[in-house]
C-alpha cells in the first residue's frame, strides 16, 4: 500500500486596514479545514495585519518564504486568493510557477483550489480569472480611497495619520487639529528666538540643553507608532534642520497643505512629489499658534544671510539688511583699527570685488543712530516694526523700509 505524503503547512493570513472581518475568522477557517485533512499538519501561522495585497513586500509573507526555502513547510494555506494577494501578475507567478518549482502545495479554502488537483480539475484556467478580479478590486478600492481623501482635503479636513508637532487631533473631531498645550509653547519659543536673531543651530542647542523632546521623540513619548527618516534610531534630538522645518511650516498660522505626494500607482509604494499647483491648500483650517505677520517676518529672515559670528549666539543687528542703494548689492560688516580704537563699518561688497559701483560705506553706529531716531519719531517703544531693508547712499544718507503693526 502506497504511503500518503505528509505536508507541513503554514497558514498565511492577511488583513488590510480596509478589510472587514478579523484575523481570528481566517485562523478558525483554516484550522477547521486542516482537521479534515489527515495528510496535512499545521505547523505555524504567518500574519500580515494592516498590509494591502497590491505587492508582496510584507513581513509575514517574507518570513513564510524564508521558511519554505529552509524546508520548514511545504504547504501554504489561505482563506481565499484575495488574502494571498491582489496583484494579478505576481499572485499568478507565485501560485503557478514559484510554488510548484519549490515543491510547495498551495490551498485556497474558500475558492476550493488545491494545487495538487488543479490540473485534473481544469482549475488552471479558473485561477487567473480569480486573480484578475482580485487585482481589479484592489485598483477599485485604491481609487475610491484616494477620491475620498481628496474630497476630505478639499473640505479642509486633516487626513494625516499623525498630527504635526505643536498640534493634536481634536478628540471630538479627528479630522481637525487643535494646539497641543505643551508643544505649541515650544513652537512659540522657537519663533521668538529667531526674531531675537538666534540661528537655527543655536536654537537647537538651547532646546537640547533644556532636554526638550524633538518632534520625533515627542511622538514616541506619547506612544504614537511614528517612524521618521529624519531620526536615527531612538535618538533624533533637535538639529538645525529640525528647527528650520518648524520655522518654515505654514501649519502654525492655520494653513493646511495636503496632497503634496502620491504613489506611482496602486501596485507600488513608490512616492512621487506633486507639483505645487496640484497641492490642496486650506487657509484658516485650524487655530494658529503663530500670527501670520510673525511667520512672514521669520520667512524673510530665513532668506537672508543670517550666519552668526564666532563666539556669538545671535546674528549682528543689521546682518542681511543693509544694501547699497546704487547696485543693490549687500553690505559687508567690517572692523577697522585706528590706533587703540576699533570701528565697525558696513561696506558695499562691490567695492571689494571692483565691479564699478561707488562702493558705499557707513559706520554701524550711524545706522543704529538713524534707526533709533525713526523709532522715536514714530513713538515706538517696543518691537512693533520690523526693519526689512536699509539702503545706504554715497552721501551717507539712509533709507529704512519697515513693516508696521506686528505687535509684541
Secondary structure by P-SEA (a helix, b strand, c coil): cbbbbbbbbbbbbbbcccccccaaaaaaaaaaaaaacccccccbbbbbccccccccccaaaaaaaaaaaaccccbbbccccccccccaaaaaaaacccccccbbbbbbccccccccccccccaaaaaaaaaaaaaaaaaaaaaaaaaaaaaaaaaccccccccccccccccccccbbbbcccaaaaaaaaaaaaaacccaaaaaaaaaaaccccaaaaaaaacccccccccccccccccaaaaaaaaacccccccccccccccccccccbbbbbccccbbbbcccccccccaaaaaaaaaaaaccccccccccccccccccccccccccbbbbbbbbcccbbbbbbbcccccccccccbbbbbaaaaaaaaaaaaaaaccccccccccbbbbccccbbbbbbcccccc
